Amino acid sequence: MKNQNRIISSSRRGNLLNVGFNLVFLILVVFTAPFISSCVDEEETDIALAGELALSASSADLVLQQINSASTALTLSWTTGTNNGTGASISYKLEIDRQGNNFADPLTFDMGKAVYEKSFTVSELNATLLNSFNVATGTVAVLESRVIATIYDTPAKTDVSDAITFNVTPFEPVTTTLYLLGTVLPTGWETGSALAMTPDAENPTIFSFRGALGVGEFKFITTQASLLPSYQRGVDDNHLVYRTDESQPDNKFSITEAAVYNIVVSLLDLTIEVVKLDLPAYEHIYMVGGAAPNGWDISNATELIQDPDNPSVFTYMGVMNVGEFKFPVNRNSDWGQDMFMRLTDSTMYLHHGGDPDDSKWTIEKKGHYIITLNLSDNTISMKRTKLFMVGSATPIGWTITDAIELVEDATDGCIFTYTGPMVAGEFKFPVNRNSDWGQDMYMRTSDTEMYRHVGGAADDNKWNITADGDYVIIANVETLGISIQKQ
């Protein structure tokens, strides 16, 4: 009986616990239900506040100008619309058409989800009016737009905003490319070789060119495929005129002095500025001729070195053969380029490409030459290298103002010979007797080879005579070989 009473007692305790838990649960439900209901009501209220789908434009009246091509012209914005509390996602599609077409064949932009505006630059909107809607430039077009929302519920639903209208006036766009053409360039009137102008980064209706131009005429074309349309000389040297037909005047601009010029053209203002710069007319000068290292092969013409401190000065240093030579300004194989030609032995003039004149300099004796052109005064100097000897091994020692001049070969001015006494000591070969010791010299690479030391450099490699006696020393500045023979 005692065990049975225990069992009954335990069962009653379990029932009592269950009743207690149920009671607590009911109390919680009663007290929390208003709060749960309040949260649901608040969420539904938030969705309802989104309101109807609506579209607006940043401007209702637009007059487009090409100078502002990269700027934003129009922004169309729309509200989110509502999914009526379903939690369904929404995507948007924007449509634009001419007023009165009832969106029969609109431009359509699928904007996707969570995107609420679409912007157009001036150039984009202008192209749209001209190409998609065939609006005449300078006339007002009335466009209308609407946005369509797709609500991805089950089944999917659509919502369409009221249409809005806005006015847009397009412009006639000027060319995005411009080329310089004319006899001021080596390529002349060949359209396929016309030189591309550089558009301004901020205003692409402005183009510029900086470079060397020869004497001649020029104008501007819009493509390399045709002479028309073109921009010609207008009422004066500061204005342009747009030419579209061969019957229109073909007036050109002119350059009367070969030099480096800066040209700036504004196609909207139809203005041009041509400024001569204080720089040499050419950045590259070449040499061709029977006397030149590469002969008459103009495509492989020898280039002169431009002085970094004075860009008007160009120098060639090296071997010249017997023959003629002149200086083209490029390596074009058609031979129609400008060239510097001989006026006198010490002066030159700029030959205009295509002209019949052909005045050249002549080298009478092969040798190692330093030839210097100065474009600022059209002068030229030509000096054939001489060779001298100084050193403790020579009869005059280190007195460079009395340096011994080697004898130049009768026909090959690159070969020099000394015949006479030498004593134990050192020697080297300066190219002049300047007392400042800053001149170029030929110095020792080995007993049979030499190199040209640049004046002022730190290297000082000399040959050594180990025994007194009479010597024959032969140096060749072309092959850079040397022979030292004791007699």
C-alpha positions in Angstrom: 0.0 0.0 0.0 2.8 2.3 0.8 4.4 1.8 -2.7 1.0 2.3 -4.4 0.5 5.5 -2.5 3.9 6.7 -3.7 3.0 6.0 -7.3 -0.2 7.9 -7.0 1.5 10.8 -5.4 4.1 11.0 -8.1 1.4 10.9 -10.8 -0.5 13.7 -9.2 2.6 15.8 -9.0 3.2 15.4 -12.8 -0.3 16.4 -13.6 0.0 19.5 -11.4 3.3 20.4 -13.3 1.6 20.1 -16.7 -1.2 22.2 -15.6 1.2 24.8 -14.3 3.2 24.9 -17.6 0.0 25.3 -19.7 -1.1 28.1 -17.5 2.1 30.0 -17.9 2.0 29.5 -21.7 -1.5 30.9 -21.9 -0.5 33.9 -19.8 2.5 34.6 -22.1 0.3 34.3 -25.2 -2.3 36.7 -23.8 0.3 39.3 -22.8 2.6 39.1 -26.0 -0.1 38.9 -28.6 -0.8 42.7 -28.7 3.0 43.3 -29.2 3.2 40.8 -32.1 0.1 42.3 -33.7 1.6 45.7 -33.2 4.9 44.7 -35.1 3.0 43.2 -38.0 0.8 46.3 -38.3 3.8 48.6 -38.3 5.6 46.6 -41.1 2.5 46.7 -43.2 2.2 50.4 -42.6 5.8 50.9 -43.8 5.2 49.1 -47.1 2.0 51.1 -47.7 4.0 54.3 -47.2 6.1 53.5 -50.3 3.2 54.8 -52.4 2.5 54.5 -56.1 5.1 54.2 -58.7 6.1 57.7 -59.9 8.6 59.1 -62.4 10.3 62.5 -62.4 12.8 64.4 -64.6 15.7 66.6 -63.5 14.7 69.2 -66.1 11.6 69.8 -68.2 13.3 71.9 -70.9 16.8 71.2 -72.3 18.8 73.0 -74.9 21.8 70.8 -75.6 25.3 72.2 -76.4 28.3 70.2 -77.6 30.7 72.1 -75.4 29.0 70.3 -72.5 29.1 66.9 -74.2 30.5 65.0 -71.2 28.2 66.6 -68.7 25.0 65.1 -67.4 22.0 66.5 -69.3 19.1 64.6 -67.8 18.4 62.3 -64.9 15.1 60.3 -64.8 14.2 59.1 -61.2 11.4 57.0 -59.9 10.0 55.8 -56.6 10.2 52.2 -55.4 6.5 51.5 -55.9 5.0 48.8 -53.6 4.7 45.1 -53.5 1.6 45.4 -51.3 3.3 43.8 -48.3 4.1 40.5 -50.1 7.9 40.8 -49.7 8.3 40.2 -53.5 11.2 41.8 -55.2 10.7 44.5 -57.9 12.6 45.2 -61.1 12.2 48.3 -63.3 12.1 49.1 -67.0 12.4 52.6 -68.4 10.8 53.7 -71.7 11.3 56.8 -73.7 9.4 57.8 -76.9 8.3 60.9 -78.8 5.1 62.3 -77.5 2.1 61.0 -79.4 3.6 57.6 -80.2 1.9 56.0 -77.2 5.1 54.0 -76.5 4.5 51.9 -79.6 8.2 51.5 -80.3 10.1 53.2 -77.4 13.7 53.1 -76.4 13.8 50.6 -73.5 16.3 50.4 -70.7 16.2 47.3 -68.4 17.3 48.8 -65.1 17.1 45.7 -62.9 16.4 45.6 -59.2 17.1 48.3 -56.6 17.9 50.9 -59.3 15.9 54.1 -59.2 17.4 56.5 -61.8 18.9 56.7 -65.2 21.2 59.6 -66.3 22.1 60.7 -69.9 25.1 62.8 -70.9 24.7 65.6 -73.4 26.3 63.6 -76.1 24.2 60.5 -75.4 20.9 62.4 -75.3 21.8 64.3 -78.5 22.7 61.1 -80.3 19.4 59.6 -79.2 17.4 62.4 -80.6 19.3 62.5 -83.9 19.7 58.8 -84.5 16.7 57.1 -82.7 14.0 59.8 -83.1 15.3 61.6 -86.2 14.9 65.0 -84.6 16.2 67.9 -86.7 19.0 69.9 -85.1 17.9 73.2 -83.6 14.3 72.1 -83.2 12.4 71.3 -80.0 11.4 67.7 -79.6 8.8 66.7 -76.9 9.7 63.3 -75.4 7.7 61.3 -72.9 8.9 58.7 -70.5 7.4 56.1 -68.1 8.7 53.4 -65.9 7.3 49.9 -65.6 7.8 47.9 -62.4 7.6 44.0 -62.4 6.6 42.6 -59.0 7.8 39.0 -58.7 4.8 37.7 -56.7 3.0 34.5 -57.7 1.8 35.2 -60.2 4.0 38.2 -61.2 2.4 41.6 -61.6 3.3 44.8 -63.3 2.8 48.4 -62.4 3.1 51.4 -64.8 3.8 54.9 -63.8 2.1 57.9 -65.3 4.0 59.3 -68.3 6.0 62.5 -68.0 7.1 64.8 -70.8 10.2 67.0 -71.3 11.5 69.2 -74.1 14.9 68.7 -75.7 16.6 70.7 -78.5 19.6 68.8 -80.1 22.6 70.3 -81.8 24.5 69.4 -85.0 27.6 67.7 -83.7 31.0 68.7 -85.1 33.5 66.1 -86.0 35.3 64.0 -83.3 38.4 63.8 -85.5 40.4 66.4 -87.3 43.5 66.2 -89.5 46.1 68.7 -90.7 46.8 68.5 -94.4 48.9 70.4 -96.8 52.3 71.2 -98.2 53.6 72.4 -94.8 53.9 68.7 -94.2 56.3 66.3 -96.0 53.3 64.2 -97.1 51.6 67.2 -98.9 48.0 66.8 -100.0 47.9 63.0 -99.5 44.8 62.5 -97.4 45.8 59.1 -96.1 48.9 60.6 -94.5 47.2 63.7 -93.0 48.4 64.4 -89.5 45.9 63.8 -86.6 45.1 66.8 -84.4 44.7 66.2 -80.6 41.2 66.8 -79.1 41.1 68.7 -75.8 40.4 66.4 -72.9 37.7 68.7 -71.4 36.3 70.2 -74.6 36.5 67.7 -77.6 35.5 70.5 -80.0 38.9 72.0 -79.6 41.9 70.4 -81.4 45.6 71.2 -81.2 48.9 70.4 -82.9 52.4 71.2 -82.0 55.3 70.4 -84.3 57.5 71.4 -87.1 55.9 72.9 -90.3 57.6 73.9 -93.5 56.8 76.7 -95.8 53.5 76.1 -97.7 49.7 75.9 -97.3 47.4 73.9 -95.1 43.8 73.2 -94.2 41.9 70.6 -92.1 39.9 67.5 -93.1 37.6 65.5 -90.8 38.7 62.0 -92.1 41.7 60.6 -93.8 39.4 59.2 -96.5 38.3 62.4 -98.2 39.1 66.0 -98.9 35.5 66.9 -97.9 34.2 68.0 -95.5 37.0 70.3 -94.6 37.7 73.5 -92.6 39.3 76.2 -94.6 40.6 79.8 -94.1 37.6 82.1 -93.3 37.4 85.8 -93.4 40.9 86.1 -92.1 43.8 84.1 -90.6 42.0 83.8 -87.3 38.8 82.2 -88.6 37.6 79.0 -90.2 34.8 78.2 -92.6 33.2 74.8 -93.0 33.4 73.5 -96.6 31.2 70.6 -97.8 31.1 71.0 -101.5 33.7 71.5 -104.2 31.9 74.5 -105.6 32.7 76.4 -102.4 35.9 78.5 -102.1 39.0 76.4 -101.3 41.0 79.1 -99.4 43.9 77.8 -97.4 46.1 79.0 -94.5 49.8 79.5 -95.2 53.1 79.3 -93.4 55.9 81.6 -94.6 58.7 80.5 -92.3 59.7 76.9 -91.4 59.6 76.5 -87.7 57.8 74.8 -84.8 54.2 76.0 -84.5 51.4 75.5 -82.0 48.0 75.4 -83.7 44.7 75.5 -81.8 41.3 75.1 -83.6 37.9 75.6 -82.1 35.2 74.1 -84.3 32.3 75.6 -82.3 33.7 79.2 -82.5 35.3 78.5 -86.0 38.5 80.2 -84.7 42.1 79.2 -85.2 45.3 80.4 -83.5 48.7 79.8 -85.0 51.7 80.6 -82.9 55.4 80.2 -83.9 57.5 78.8 -81.1 61.2 79.5 -80.4 62.2 76.0 -81.1 64.0 74.4 -84.1 61.8 73.5 -87.0 62.8 69.8 -86.9 63.5 67.4 -84.1 65.3 65.0 -86.4 68.0 65.6 -89.1 69.5 62.9 -91.3 72.4 62.7 -93.8 72.4 61.0 -97.2 74.8 60.9 -100.1 77.8 59.2 -101.6 79.9 60.7 -98.8 77.6 59.5 -96.0 78.1 56.2 -94.1 74.9 54.7 -95.6 75.2 56.2 -99.0 72.0 57.2 -100.8 69.8 54.7 -98.9 67.4 57.3 -97.5 65.3 54.8 -95.6 68.5 54.1 -93.6 69.9 57.6 -93.6 72.4 58.5 -90.8 70.7 60.5 -88.0 72.5 63.5 -86.5 72.6 64.0 -82.7 70.6 66.8 -81.3 72.3 68.9 -78.6 70.3 68.5 -75.4 71.3 72.0 -74.3 70.6 73.7 -77.6 68.0 71.8 -79.6 68.8 73.9 -82.7 72.2 72.2 -83.0 72.7 68.8 -84.7 76.0 67.0 -85.0 77.5 64.1 -86.9 80.9 62.7 -85.9 82.3 59.9 -87.9 83.9 58.8 -91.1 83.0 60.6 -94.4 83.9 59.3 -97.8 84.7 61.2 -101.0 81.4 62.3 -102.5 78.3 64.5 -102.1 75.8 64.8 -99.2 72.8 66.7 -97.9 70.4 66.6 -95.0 66.7 65.3 -95.2 64.4 65.9 -92.3 63.0 62.3 -92.3 63.6 58.9 -93.9 60.7 58.9 -96.3 61.6 56.9 -99.3 59.6 59.0 -101.7 62.3 61.8 -101.5 59.6 64.4 -101.4 60.6 65.8 -98.0 62.2 69.0 -97.0 66.0 69.0 -96.8 68.8 71.3 -95.7 71.0 72.0 -98.8 74.2 73.9 -99.6 74.1 77.7 -99.9 77.9 78.1 -99.3 80.4 75.9 -97.6 79.4 77.3 -94.3 75.7 78.2 -94.8 72.6 76.2 -95.8 69.0 76.8 -96.8 65.8 74.7 -96.5 64.9 73.0 -99.7 61.2 72.6 -100.1 60.1 69.0 -100.8 59.3 68.5 -104.5 61.2 71.6 -105.7 63.8 71.0 -108.5 66.8 72.5 -106.6 69.4 70.0 -105.5 72.5 71.7 -104.1 74.8 69.5 -102.2 78.1 69.7 -100.3 81.2 67.7 -101.4 83.8 65.8 -99.4 87.1 66.0 -101.3 89.0 63.7 -99.0 88.0 60.7 -96.9 88.4 61.3 -93.2 86.9 61.5 -89.7 84.7 64.6 -89.6 82.7 66.6 -87.1 79.8 68.2 -89.0 77.6 70.6 -87.0 74.3 72.2 -88.2 72.7 75.1 -86.5 69.1 75.6 -87.5 68.8 78.9 -85.7 71.1 80.7 -88.2 71.3 78.1 -91.0 75.1 77.6 -90.6 77.2 74.5 -91.0 80.7 73.7 -89.9 82.8 70.8 -91.1 86.1 69.8 -89.4 88.3 66.9 -90.3 89.8 65.3 -87.3 93.6 65.8 -86.7 95.7 63.7 -84.4 98.4 64.9 -82.0 100.7 63.1 -79.5 101.7 64.0 -76.0 103.4 62.1 -73.1 106.5 61.5 -71.3 107.6 59.1 -74.1 107.4 61.8 -76.7 110.1 64.5 -77.5 107.8 67.3 -76.2 106.7 65.6 -73.0 103.4 66.7 -71.5 103.4 70.2 -73.0 100.1 69.9 -74.9 100.4 73.3 -76.6 103.4 71.8 -78.4 101.8 68.4 -79.0 103.3 66.6 -82.0 100.9 66.5 -85.0 100.8 63.2 -86.7 101.0 63.1 -90.5 97.7 62.4 -92.3 97.7 59.9 -95.1 97.6 61.5 -98.6 94.3 59.8 -99.6 92.8 58.4 -96.4 92.4 61.1 -93.8 91.6 58.5 -91.1 95.2 57.2 -91.0 97.9 59.1 -89.1 101.6 58.3 -88.8 104.4 59.4 -86.5 108.0 58.5 -87.3 110.7 59.6 -84.9 112.3 59.1 -81.5 110.5 57.9 -78.4 111.8 57.3 -74.9 110.6 55.0 -72.1 107.4 56.5 -70.8 103.6 57.0 -71.6 101.7 58.7 -74.5 98.2 59.3 -75.9 96.6 61.2 -78.8 94.6 64.4 -78.3 92.7 65.8 -81.2 94.0 69.4 -80.7 96.5 71.5 -78.8 94.0 73.1 -76.4 95.7 73.8 -73.1 92.7 73.1 -70.9 93.0 69.3 -71.5 89.3 69.1 -72.0 89.4 67.8 -75.5 88.7 64.4 -76.9 91.6 62.0 -77.1 92.3 58.5 -78.5 93.4 56.3 -75.7 94.6 52.7 -75.2 92.3 49.7 -75.3 95.2 47.3 -75.9 98.6 47.5 -77.5 96.9 47.3 -80.9 93.5 48.9 -80.3 92.2 52.3 -79.2 89.0 54.2 -78.3 87.9 57.8 -78.4 87.9 59.3 -74.9 85.3 62.0 -74.4 86.8 65.3 -73.2 86.2 65.7 -69.5 85.6 62.0 -68.7 87.7 60.4 -65.9 89.3 57.6 -67.9 93.0 58.1 -68.7 94.4 55.0 -70.4 97.9 55.5 -72.0 100.4 53.4 -74.0 103.8 52.6 -72.6 107.2 52.7 -74.4 109.7 50.4 -72.6 112.8 51.0 -74.7 114.3 54.2 -76.2 114.6 54.3 -80.0 113.1 55.3 -83.3 109.5 54.3 -83.8 106.9 54.2 -86.5 103.4 54.6 -84.9 100.3 54.3 -87.2 96.8 55.1 -85.8 93.6 54.6 -87.8 90.6 56.5 -86.3 88.2 54.6 -88.6 89.2 51.0 -87.6 90.5 52.2 -84.2 93.6 50.1 -84.8 97.2 51.2 -83.8 100.6 49.8 -84.7 103.7 50.6 -82.7 107.0 49.4 -84.3 110.5 50.0 -83.1 112.9 50.5 -85.9 
